[in-house]
Amino acid sequence: MDVEVIKQKILEDKNKGTSSYRRYPVRFLFMEMNNHTQEDIQELVKAGNGELLDLSDYLMKKDDGWMTKTKFVHVIREYSAKDRDTYVLGFSELIRFYSKKDIESTVLSLFDIENSGISGANASQRRIIFICFSMMDNVNKVCLLYTFDAADEEDSVDLGGAGIIKKKKKQKTEE
C-alpha cells in the first residue's frame, strides 16, 4: 500500500468545497493486509493528527465478544473525535457476520452522522475513516444504491460525502 497516495486522497477529499463533503464525515478505506499494515495505519493516523478507534476495545465479555448494530453506532457517535479524524478498525470484521440487510442498515446509519453542530475551525474537515480489509463489494453496493450522485472516479467513488477510498490493485501480467 502506498501510504503517501492514501494521505493525498484524504487531503483532496477534505479540500472539496461542496457542502455535502463538509457535512458528512464518513469514509471507507479498503486496504489489503500485509506485513506492514499496522505501520501503514499508524502512519496515516499520525500524519493526519488523528486518533485510532479500535472496535475490539468496546467488546465486553458479558456480550460474548459481540457488538450489536445499536452498540456499534453508539460507539462511533460517542467515541469518534469531534476535532480531528478518527480511523476505525474492526468494521469489516464485525459486518462480515451480518446479513446483507443488516450491512445495509448499518452503513446507512453511518451516513446519518454529520459534522454540523460541531464547533471548531476544522470541524467541517473532520473525517471518520473506516479501515476495511474485506466486505468492499457489500459496502460499495449500499453506497451506490443510496446516494444520488454516485459517479465513478478513477479509484474512488464520489458519494457527495460518504466516500470510498480504495487502493488500485496492480494488474498482474501473465508471463
C-alpha positions, 0 to 999 in steps of 0.5 A, a space after each residue: 500500500 502506498 501510504 503517501 497516495 492514501 494521505 493525498 486522497 484524504 487531503 483532496 477529499 477534505 479540500 472539496 468545497 461542496 457542502 455535502 463533503 463538509 457535512 458528512 464525515 464518513 469514509 471507507 478505506 479498503 486496504 489489503 493486509 500485509 506485513 506492514 499494515 499496522 505501520 501503514 495505519 499508524 502512519 496515516 493516523 499520525 500524519 493526519 493528527 488523528 486518533 485510532 478507534 479500535 472496535 475490539 476495545 468496546 467488546 465486553 465479555 458479558 456480550 460474548 465478544 459481540 457488538 450489536 448494530 445499536 452498540 456499534 453506532 453508539 460507539 462511533 457517535 460517542 467515541 469518534 473525535 469531534 476535532 480531528 479524524 478518527 480511523 476505525 478498525 474492526 468494521 469489516 470484521 464485525 459486518 462480515 457476520 451480518 446479513 446483507 440487510 443488516 450491512 445495509 442498515 448499518 452503513 446507512 446509519 453511518 451516513 446519518 452522522 454529520 459534522 454540523 453542530 460541531 464547533 471548531 475551525 476544522 470541524 467541517 474537515 473532520 473525517 471518520 475513516 473506516 479501515 476495511 480489509 474485506 466486505 468492499 463489494 457489500 459496502 460499495 453496493 449500499 453506497 451506490 444504491 443510496 446516494 444520488 450522485 454516485 459517479 465513478 472516479 478513477 479509484 474512488 467513488 464520489 458519494 457527495 460525502 460518504 466516500 470510498 477510498 480504495 487502493 488500485 490493485 496492480 494488474 498482474 501480467 501473465 508471463 
